[in-house]
Amino acid sequence: MTPGNQYGQERPTEDEALRALGELVGPRVAEGMWDLGARELGLNRPLENTADLRRMAEHMMAVGDMMRVAGRSTKVRVITYEALSRSVSS
C-alpha cells in the first residue's frame, strides 16, 4: 500500500499507470513504451515520485493516440493527488 493523503487517496504509482496503459495497448507494448519514455526523459525506474510520474504523463501525451489517453489520465490523477495533499492554512 502506498502512502496516502488526508483524503484517503493513495499516491499514484508507476504500476498503476502501467496497468492503465496496458489496458489500452497491451502489457508488453505498455512496458516497452514506458521504458523508452523513461530513458528519453533520463528517469530511473521505477518512478517513485509524483513529479516524475507527471513528467512521464506529459511525455506520453506528446506521443499521441492511445498514449495520449493514458498520459492524460495519469496526469489528472497525479495533479489531483498533489493538490489534495498540499497543506492548506486557514
Secondary structure, 3 states (H helix, E strand, C coil): CCCECCCCCECCCHHHHHHHHHHHHCHHHHHHHHHHHHHHHCCCCCCCCHHHHHHHHHHHHHHCHHHHHHHHHHHHHHHHHHHHHCCCCC
